[in-house]
Amino acid sequence: MTEKIKIVGFTGSLRKNSYNLAALRAAAKLLPAEAELEILDLADLPFFNEDVEAVGVPEVVQRFKEKLAAADAVLLSTPEYNYSLPPVLKNALDWASRGGNPLANKPTAIMSASIGMFGGARAQLHLRQVLLRLNAAMVNQPEVFIANAAEKFAEDGTLTNERTQNSIKRLLNALLEKVQAQKNSP
Ligand SMILES: Cc1cc2nc3c(=O)[nH]c(=O)nc-3n(C[C@H](O)[C@H](O)[C@H](O)COP(=O)(O)O)c2cc1C
């Protein structure tokens, strides 16, 4: 049996009932059988501090970076905080960028969910800018903005909106195509 394509996903929301976490859980269910998604929790990552880094990268950060390094692809779902990405996500990416960047050339797709009508579009642009610096192999299209998120998910976090399900499926397909293209390139 061939090994499954490993995707790791994370969000910058620490909220138990986060729509972005729910979007990642929906993505895990929408993936084709040849791929799997592990959702990472960023709650225990300390704030990046060069003094801490100088005496030794914390184990929790090392484990996070090892998961990224071992993954075939990355899927991010970001909330929008004041027109930008939340500090929890930026902090994780800052840690990732240091001392061997596991996101370099890593197939990476992003989506966003917001209770507002723009679906986190402004946060996604900032996130793309950060990932550009990290040299991630970005999926540029399709763009998935989950606007008015409260109407798209049931109380228990299930994604009930069919159009959103289809958008996420298309994003996942584009991500998997990027993984395959990388595997096939000499
Ligand atoms: C500090 C803060 C700033 C926010 N700023 C924005 C914003 O700029 N644009 C937006 O659409 N929603 C904004 N929101 C509302 C979020 O869309 C909403 O809280 C959403 O549920 C967060 O994602 P989550 O459900 O994954 O936690 C903000 C929320 C917080 C807590």
The ligand as a Gaussian input file, in Angstrom:
#p B3LYP/6-31G(d) Opt

LIG

0 1
 C       -9.305000      41.093000      18.061000
 C      -10.291000      40.801000      16.965000
 C      -10.240000      41.537000      15.807000
 C      -11.125000      41.235000      14.758000
 N      -11.008000      41.920000      13.584000
 C      -11.729000      41.514000      12.508000
 C      -11.487000      42.081000      11.217000
 O      -10.638000      42.943000      11.038000
 N      -12.213000      41.615000      10.176000
 C      -13.156000      40.609000      10.325000
 O      -13.773000      40.217000       9.337000
 N      -13.418000      40.078000      11.539000
 C      -12.727000      40.499000      12.629000
 N      -12.938000      39.916000      13.861000
 C      -14.045000      38.965000      14.010000
 C      -13.634000      37.565000      13.582000
 O      -13.974000      37.392000      12.221000
 C      -14.380000      36.536000      14.424000
 O      -14.070000      36.708000      15.779000
 C      -14.051000      35.115000      13.979000
 O      -14.983000      34.238000      14.582000
 C      -12.621000      34.729000      14.380000
 O      -12.274000      33.461000      13.877000
 P      -12.462000      32.112000      14.721000
 O      -13.936000      31.817000      14.742000
 O      -11.693000      31.100000      13.953000
 O      -11.929000      32.346000      16.116000
 C      -12.082000      40.219000      14.914000
 C      -12.131000      39.489000      16.117000
 C      -11.240000      39.773000      17.119000
 C      -11.270000      38.932000      18.388000

